[in-house]
Amino acid sequence: MSQREKEQTIALSAIFQAAELVATLAKTGQIDNDGLKPLINSILLVNADTTEDIYGGQWDCQSNLALGRRITRQALGKERSSVNPDTLRYALSLIHLESKLQKSPEVLSALGQGISQLDRQKAHYEDILHENMIAAISGIYQDSLSKLSFRIQVHGDSRFLQQPTIANQVRATLLAGIRAAMLWRQLGGKRWHLIFKRKSLLNALEARN
């Protein structure tokens, strides 16, 4: 396996982690903040030195993406049927939506401007998961990615999805998933790799243990 494939598994784990968090949040109204925080942090890390640095650095990357790594291993391996179908759908939808984003310079520009403003807002809050920060990230998603022709349809319990705080968490998590999908593409990842390179990706994933 190559170093590039090892890095691809980091991006893939982040995609699946975001997808799983959205699936759980939509159905239960609950989210794992330990799993969410490194994903939200990654949105602001535009120029990291290494792929691992985007998700906490060499020592914390694996633990920060533990949920996503487990889901990725199941999705690529023999336990695919044990993965929530919504999680698989969201993960593939994130990769597809990111590909649409790359073909829309205007939306890309709006996304970049929103993130640069977000960096300034961060200084006002001790915690990046503060509800105002999450609302701001949700707003960026609405002002950019929601303008594209393809939209990710989130299914769950309407009692939760109609709550503004939870709706903001969903959109913020999806934006973090788009960040991961962008990284996946930048590292040479293709959608067909999930079918025809499953074994090598699994080997790279196991090598990170």
N, C-alpha and C positions, 0 to 999 in steps of 0.2 A: 504494500500500500504506500501511497505517496504522502508527503507532508501536506499537500494540497487537500487530499481526501480527509485527512485528520481535521484540517481547518473547516472543511465543508460540513463535517459532523457537528461542529460547534454551532454553525448557522442553522443547520437542520434541527438540532435539539432546541434552539431558541424558537424556531417556527412552531414546532410541535408543543412546546411549553405554552406559548401564547394561545395556540388553538385549544389546548386542554383547559386552560384557565377560563377562556371565553365560554366554552361548552359547560363547564361547571357553574360559572357565575350566572349564565342565562337560565339554568334550571334550578339552582338552589339559592341564588342571591348572595352567595358567599364566595370570597376569593382568598387565595393563599398569598398574603402580602410578602412572605419570604420568596415566593416564586415570582411575584410580580415586580418587586423592586429592581432586581438586576435588569429586567427587560425594559422598564421605564428609564433607568439610568442609561441604557444603551442608545436611546433616542438622542441624547445630548452628546454622546461620544462619537463625533463625526470623524475625527482624525486620530484614532488610536494607533499606537505603534505596532501592536500585534492583534490578531483575531481574539486571542484569549483576553486581552486587556479590555475589550468591549464589554465583556461579561464578568469583570472583577479581577482579572489578572491570572497568572499561572496557577496560583494556589487556590483561588476561590472559584474559578470558572466551572470546575466540575460540580462542586456542591451547589453553586447558584443555578445550574441547569440540570440538576439531578432528575427532576420531574420530566423535563423534555427528553433527556437521554433515555429514560426508561420507556417513554412512549415511542420514541424513535426506534429503539431496539425491537419493541413489539410490532410496530408498523412495518418494519423492513424484514422481520423474521417470521417465524412460524406461528406467532401469537397475534397475527393481524386481526383475527376475529374478536380478540378481547379488547381491542381499542374502540372507544366510543365512536360510532359512525360520524357523529357531528364533528368530533375532533379531526378525523381524517378529512372531512369535507372542508372545514375551515383552513386546515394546513394547505391543501391543494388550492383553495380559493385565494389564500394570501400570496402564493407563488404566482397565480394567474393575474391577480390584481396588480402586483408589482410589475409584471411584464407590460400591462396596459399603461402603468404610470410612466415607464421609460419612453413610451411613444407620445407622451403629452408634455412638452416643454413648459407650457403655462402652469400645469398642475404641479410639476416638479419645482418650478420657481416659487409658487405659493407655499409649497411644503417647506422648502428651504428657508424662506422668509419667516414662516411661523416658528420653525425650530430655533432660528437665531434670536427671535424675541423671547422664546421660552428660556433660553440660557440666562437672560437678564432677569426674568421673573424668579428664577430659582433662588437668587440671592435673598429674596424676601421670606423664604420659608426654610425651616430647619429640615423638614422631611419632604423628599420629592414625591411622596405619596399623599401629601396634603391635598384635601379635596379641591382646593383652588387650582393646584398644579394639574391634577387629573382632569379638571374641567377645562383648563387651558389646552391640554393635549387633545382632549376630545374635540375642542373647537377647531384645532388645526386639522384634525381628520375630516371634520365636516366641511371646512373651507377648501380642502384640497381633494382628498381621495373620494369624497362623496360626489364630486362633480364628474367622475368618470362614468362611462356607460355601464361598466360592470360593477355591481355592488355585492358585498357579502351579506347574505341574508342570515341573520342570527335567529335561531329558533330556541324557545324556552318557555318559561312561565311568564305570562304577560303581567302578572302581579309584580314581578321583579323588573322586567324590562321596561315597564312604564315609569319606574322611579328614576328621576333625573340623575341621582348619584350613581346608580347601577348602570344606566345607559352611558354615562360618562366613562365609567370603568371599562365597559365593553369596548367603546371606541378607542380609548387610550391603549388598551391591551392589543387591539387590532393594529394600531399604528406601530406598536413595538414589534408586532409580527411582520409588518411590512419592512421595518428596519432589518429584521433578520433575513427576510426574503431578498432584500437588496444585497445583503452581504453574501448570501448563497449564490446569487447570480454573479457578483463580482469575483467570487472564488471559482467560477466556472461551472457552478451547479446548474443542471437542466432538469426539467420535470421528468424526462424519460429516464434519467439516472435512478429515479426511485423504483423503477421496474428492472432495468437492465444492468444496473451497477449495485444492486442491493447487497450482494455478497461482499464486495470490496468495501462498501460503506459500513456494513456491519463489522467487518474486520477492523476498520479504522476506529469505529466506535469502541470496540472491545479493547483496542490498544491504548485507549485513553484511561482505562481503569487503573 
